[in-house]
Amino acid sequence: MVSPTGEVLISARWIVPVIPSDTVFENHALVISESVIKDLLPVDTARNQYPNATEIELPQHLLTAGFINSHGHAAMSLLRGYADDRELMDWLGNHIWPVEAKLVNHDFVKDGTTLAIAEMISTGTTCAADTYFFPNAVATAFIENKFRGQVAMPVIQFANAWAESEEQHIQKGLEFRDSIKDSELVSTAFAPHSPYTVTDKAFEQVQLHADELDIPIHLHLHETRDEVENAVAQTGKRPMQRMHDLGLISSTLQTIHMTQLVEKEFDLLASNGVHVAHCPESNMKLASGFCPVDELLRNGINVALGTDSAASNNNLDMLEETRSAALLSKVLTSDATSISAFEALAMATINGARLLGLGEKIGSLEKGKLADVIAVDLSAINFQPIHNPVSQLIYTATGHQVSHTWINGELLYDDYQFTLLDEGRLKAIVGEWHKKIEAIS
Ligand SMILES: [Zn+2]
């Protein structure tokens, strides 16, 4: 058993620190002291230098930074597989929104978020950006399970169980933010849902509050061609131009999806330091289009990865998402060199940290950073032989080979077992929600 207060020495066959890039250390050890990474050095030196540390030996494992899921709606895990293989507006309008209208409340969000957290911890995700109704319930689930993340205050013009108007969303969001602002694990952002569901007035207010509080804005933008064409027909402007006119295009803007981009928009994103969260599997499943990741990266734009919700994915496995991102980019560019395994890993880790404004704290295994760490077991036959462990990680592994997960220095998943979360109890709670969802279908 590992004491969270003592020094822990994790010796591993391979350590991939993410920074410096293109680096694999063999037979090294990572030393964690409380919540912080204290050292990374050859294993023999580490044992001499830290004789009192508790050692965890992982002789067939790859140790790297925990994955950062840059976009999701955790509570919607309760709707995983509920209404698949439908067009986006049929899926939303006839299935997802009606269920949400009947069932979404504080408990739905807290229980659904806990389900998502269990999946994320067990597949190597240590931090997630979330946007959904009842952000207080999302934050409670994060904190109870010692999970790190950015919990957004949602803003949308339609009445729902959380708030009735844009003004009320903003007001309740600010109250929530005030209650959580000292949390070590949870940061906040405003999440105006999208250009087609939020008014100019609300965008202006959100920007004002975000500037004052120095917090980011998280926004679905240019998700589909229809979104862009409808906006041009109604306002004469592409949505990104409207956001620019409203003053939203800045280095604290986190844009989600971005499947529709023209030349001058790359310049606008690059010159303002805007971040992009790419959600390849959700985009594919909903036939939304393709984010031009290769071109974004070549323009110096930070691109991170997100799963979106389990209802449009249907899992929260960041290793699968990362492989999809790498493969999709090769197909789109007809270039097999587009997005290497190392670049894909950076997108799933340090780029996500930068998107969240946490690039100095998490996203890589560097001295002084917070200890968000995962181990992946590469001993199974399908990984052999291991010419390149990072290739095996990105192109062979799935989240099911993640054996250990530490967040903030605390071991939350130990040799495929949760240390804090009660999986049996969680399954029983999810079973109750399953019955309620079936009953109204
Ligand atoms: Zn989304």
Residues whose N, C-alpha, C, O or C-beta is under 5 A from the ligand:
A	BS01	ZN	D308
